[in-house]
């Protein structure tokens, strides 16, 4: 079986400890807990702080990364477009710069695989360069999970 990995990045308007970002930071624990309690949630990127704001995505210190793994497209979509997460998502322009290239993508991973930030960055760069392919895609252009090949008995 396969599970669905996702990455999304954002370039903050100010460092994460800046008061202009405080409203966003104040919501992280609640939204992360909601994700972890959601049907189909498997894993999310986090440091000892409990979130991923202090995990480097690139050399730019105000680009933050979010990564998670889900059982299915449907479970991730239900969380992503659920009311609580959607409220934060709608307010993103308060805290994040507008990005010219896609800043998110999905891809399939084997059950139990924990993707690294490097892997996520490579998938996102692929999506930015080539658009939706089986390597990296989005809800609007999904690719089915790869089927595990069975060995004849």
C-alpha angles and dihedrals in degrees: 000000000000134000129208120250123195135190130187129173135191137188108227120223088232138003115297092252093053115113090235088067096041095100090056094045091048090061098048099088093049095046092044091050089049090053092049091051094047122110110261097020113143110165144341134199112255141150129215087284090068095246137060102245091108095048112100118236095176140341089284104094095205096055106097127195134214121190132171143161125226137185093239147355089255094056093049092045091051091054096040095051096034116119101257097047092040091057091057091042092053091053095050093110088068091064109017135063116238109260122217096207127050110281099195141050144164132223139169122255131183115265110278095017114136109204119221125227087249091056091048092049091051091050092048092048089050090052092048091051103038107019121224114358132144085269094062132355145148138238091269093057107028127178120208119253112267113258117237109243114236123217113232113248 
